[in-house]
Amino acid sequence: MLAMLGTVGFTPRFFAAHAAALEDRKLVFVVLRGALDGLATLIPDDDALNGLRSHTIPHQRERLDLGNGFRVHPSLTAIRDLYTLGEVGFVHAAATHYRDRSHFDGQDFLETLGRSSDRDGWLNRVVQTIGGTALAVGYDLPLAMRGDGPATNWSPPVFASVSDDLLDRLQDLYQGQPLLSDPLTMARATVAQDISMNNIARGPEAQYAVSSKALGQLMSADGGPNIGMMSFDGWDTHANQATPLATRLRGLDNALSELKLALGTAWRETAVVMCSEFGRTAGENGSRGTDHGTGGLVILAGGAIKGGRIHGDWPGLRTRDLYENRDLAPANDVTAVLKGVLSDHLSISRSNLDGRIFSSSSATMRGLVI
């Protein structure tokens, strides 16, 4: 731990501002950048799904049954076990109020939540409201953490590999510019095998556990920060989704196990919220992948979470139930989920939630926290 702090360059003063009013309660926010396919992660026993998916979800005999009409992807064995223990819950068909399908705009909206004119993040506004300190693990301080409240970031001393997600974004950016797009296309074809092997060894999912372990150790240290954030990349699965999604989910499963282990006894007082900027299409595309959608998935974890249940409403997957005839409908509000966690776990008042943090009078989803 001392070696890690020495590498990071933190001093004891960073941890000195522990908020006594919060006692030992911790909040961790995880952004799954690129839009997680919630329907392939938490799979409903919905007959309509059979007509929408054939290549992008595991066979029913492989899915891990949670009861209550839902099963999880077979890569999520630890999450299934935590669900059984009552330490993981889900909110399906969840979305912010953002309704376009741009990763960048969607992520900005998720991290500011209705306050885009202030270029500060909702998580920093939480710190300003309750006191304490905040720490993001990553190469940059994410927008959700930016603002006047005390927040900093630490990056693990591991170089990230070039991911397919980054290359896809560059390909989109270079469309209509042959001078840029043609060399990139040629380079991807030439080194495809090398990139594939590199991602297996050190792809985005290999970084999830490193970040989680570091954040858990830093937050569980004496006087450690009470607010934490991580960003996990690699969830934009437009083509041949099945294998990379299984790999990413396995990495996410391992990361949550590492976070729990690193937090130690602090896990009992921790609430973890994981979500994406939006969901993916209800049906798969012709490339055996899925495209940008609307209703997504929120994963709740931690000893403070009232787990072992699927919270919120389920809109169904019949054609008439879909949003714009293509997406899982946004039946649940991400902001309402966050307000429920912040209210019941961090004891933030309704007036501060509506006026200072989110500037919204949307409902609060209750029953998410013990």
N, C-alpha and C positions, 0 to 999 in steps of 0.2 A: 504493500500500500504506500509506504514512504517512497519507494522507488518510483511508483506511478506518479505521485504528487510532485516529485522532483522533476520528472520528465515533463509534466504538464506545466510546471512553473507556478502552481498555486502556492499561496502562503497561508498560514493559519488564519489570517485576517479574513480570507474568503468565507470561511466557515463560522466566523464569530457572530454573524448577524442572524443566527437561528431565531426563528419566530416562536417565542415561548407560547403564544396564544394557540398555535397549531399543535403544540406538544410534539408528538412523533408522527403525525399523519403525513403521508407522502402522496403525490400525484405524478404519474408518468403519462405523457402524451406521445403517441407513436403515429407518424404519418406514413402510410404505405403508398409511396408515390408511384403514379402510373395507373392507378385504378384497379384495385383487387377485384377479381371475379368472385363476388360473394355467392353466386349461385353454385359455383363449383367448390366453394369452401364450406359453406353450410347449406347442404343440399336438402330441399324440401321433398317430402313424399307427396308430390303433386303430379297427377297423371299428365297434366298439360306439359310438364317438362320433357316428357319423352318425345313429343313432337318438335321440340325446340333444340334439343341437344342430342348428339350421338357420338361425337368425338371429343368433347371438351369436359366431360365429367366421368369419373370412374364408374365402373359397373356397380350395380346396387349391392352385390355380394361383397364388394371390397369396402364399402362405406361403413363408417363407425357409427352405430346407432346411438342417438342421444335420447330417444323417446320423444313424445310430444310431436311426432310427425316430422322430425328433422334428423339428419345424419351429417357427420363431418367427413371431410376428405381423409383417406387413409394415411396421409402424411402427418396428420395431427394427433398422434397418439398421446402425447403429453397434455395437449389441450383437452382431449377427451377425458383423460384421467382427472385433470383439474376441474373440469365441468362436473364430473361425478362427485368430487370433493366439495363442490359448491364454491369454487374459487374462479370459475370462468362462466360468463354469460354472454348472450348475443342480443343485438338489435338488428333485425334484418330489414330490408327495404327502407334504408335510412339515407337521407340526403340533406345537404344544406339547401338554401334557397337559390343557389346558382343552378341555372338550367341550360347553359350552353355546354359545349364539350371540349373546351380547351384545357389541357393539363395545366398550363401556366396560370391562366385566369382562375381556374377552379381551385388550384392550390393556394393562390393568393386569397381567394374568398374564404377558404377553410381556415386560413391562419389569421385573418382579420375579422371574419364573421360579421359583416355588415358595417364595418368601420373603415372601408378602404380609403376614405379621404384622409384619415389619420395615418399614416404609414407605420403604425405600431401594431403589435400582435395582441390577441386576446389573452394569451398566456402571460405576457408581460403585465397586462392590466390586472390579472389575478394577483401577481406579485405586488403590484402597487397597492392593491386593495387590502391584502392580508399580511403584508410584510414577508420577511424571509428572503431567500435567495433562489435563483433558478439556474440550472445548468443544462445545456444542450450538448450531446455528444455528436460531433460531426465536424466537417471542415470549415463550415461557416455558421454564424449565428442565424438560425432560421427566422423568417418574418414573424412567426407566432411569438418569438422570444424578444423581439426588438421593442425598445421603448425606454422610458425613464426609470423603470424598476431595475434593481441589480440582477443582471443576467450575464452569463458568459458561456463560452463553449470550449470544449476540449476535443481534440481529434486523436484517435488511436494512431500509434506510429506504424500504420500499415497502409501501403499504397493500394488504392482501388484499381481494379482491372477495368479495361474498356468493356462496357456492357452492351448487350444488344439493344437495350432501351436507349442508351445514349446515341448509338449509331442510327437507330430508327428516327430519333428526333432530328439528327443532322440530315438524314435523307429527306425528311419532310421539309426542313428549312431550305434545302438546296433545290427543291423542285422548281423546274423552269429555268435553272441556271446550269446548263450542260458543262460549263467550265469547272464547276464544283461537283455536280452530281455524278458525272461520268467517272471521274477518277475514284470517287468514294465507292461507287457500285463495283468497279473493277477491283479495288482493294479488298472489299468485303468478300468477293468471290474468291480471290486469290488466297486470302488468309483465313477462310471460313473454318477450316479444320483447327488451325492454331487458336483462333478465338474460342471455339467450342471447348477445346481442352483446357484453355486458360480459365474459362468460366467455371468448369467443373472443379478446378483446384482452388480458384480464388475469386469466384464470381461474387455478385452482391450478397447472396445468401451466406457466404463465408464471413462477411463482415458483420452480419446481424448479431451473432453470438459475442464477437469481440466488443461491439458497442454496448450490448446489454450487460455483460459482465463488468465493464468499466463503470457504467452508470450506476449499477447496483452497489458496487464497492464505494464509489464516491458519495452516493446518497446515504448509505448506511454508516458512514464514518461519523464519529462524534461531532455533532454540530453540522452535519452535512446538509446540502441543499434539500429543501422540501418539495421543489418542483423540478421535474426532469423532462427532457424531450429527446426523441431520436427520430431519424428519418431513414426508412428502408426503401431503397429503390428497386426497380426491376419488375413491376407488376403490369406493364402495358403489353398484353398478350394478344396481338392481332393475328398471329399465324402459328400453327402447330403448337397450340397452347399446352397440351396435356403434360408433356415432359418438363418443360421449364417451370410451369406452375407447381407441379409436384415437388420440384427441387426447392423452389422459393418457400413453399408452405412448410417443407421439412426444416428449412433454415429458420423460419419464423417460430416453429414449434420448439426448436432447440434454443432459440434466443430467449423465449419466455422462461424456459427451464433455467437458463443461466441467470436471468434476472432474479428469479425467485431465490436461487441458491446464493447469489451475491448479496442480496438484501438481508438474508438471514432472518432474524426475528422482526426486522422492520417490514417484512412482507405482510405481516398481520394487519398493519396499519396503512397499507398501500392500495391505491386504486390506479389501474392501468387502463387507458382508453386508446384503442387502435382503430384507425379508419383511413379512408382514401378520399380524394377530392370529389369523386363520383363513382358510380358503379359501372357495369358493363351491360351490353345488350342481352336481352333475355335469350335470344336465339344466337347460334353460332354463325359465322360467316363462311364463305366458300373456301377459306384458307385454313379451316379447322382451328379458328381462333374466335375471339369476340372483339367487338368494337366499343367505343366510348358510349356509356349509357347514363342512367340516372340513379335509380335506387341501388344503394350499396350495402355494405355490411359494417357494423361496429362490433368490435370484440372488446369485451370488458373482462378484466382479470385482476387478481389480487386478493389478499386476505380480507380486505374491507368490502369486497364486492358481494352482493347477494346473487351468487351464481347458481348453476344447476337449472337454469331456465332460459327460455327465449322471451325477451321482453318486447312489448309493442305489438303492432298490428301486422298481419300478413295479408297482402292484397290479392294474392293468387296470380296465376300465370295464364289464364285463359285470354284469348285475343282481346276480348272486351275489357279486361282488367289491366292491360299493358298501358304504359305511358307513351303517347304518340305512336301506338301500334308497334313498338319495338323494344321498350325498356321495362324492367321491373319498376312498378310505380313507387314513387316516394311516399310511402305510407307513414313514415316516422321521421321526425326532425332531428338532425344531428345536434343542433343548438339546444333542443329540449333535453337530449341525453346529457350533454355537457352541463347544462344548468342543474339537472338532477344530481349529478355527481358532485358538482361544486357546492350546491346547497347542502346536501346531506353529509358529504364527507369533509368539506372544509368550512362548513357553517357560514357560507357567504349569504348575506341577506338578499331578498328578492329585489329590493331597490337597487342594490349594487349590481346584481346580475343584469337587471333590465336597463339601468341608466348608465352604469360606468363600464361594464365589461362587454356587454353585447348590444346595448342600445336597441333592445327588442323586447316586446311584451309577449313573445311566444310562450306557449305552455311549458311547464317543467315536468319531465318524466320522472315520476317517483318510483320508489321500490327498487332502485338499482344498487343501493348501498345498505350494508347491514346496520 
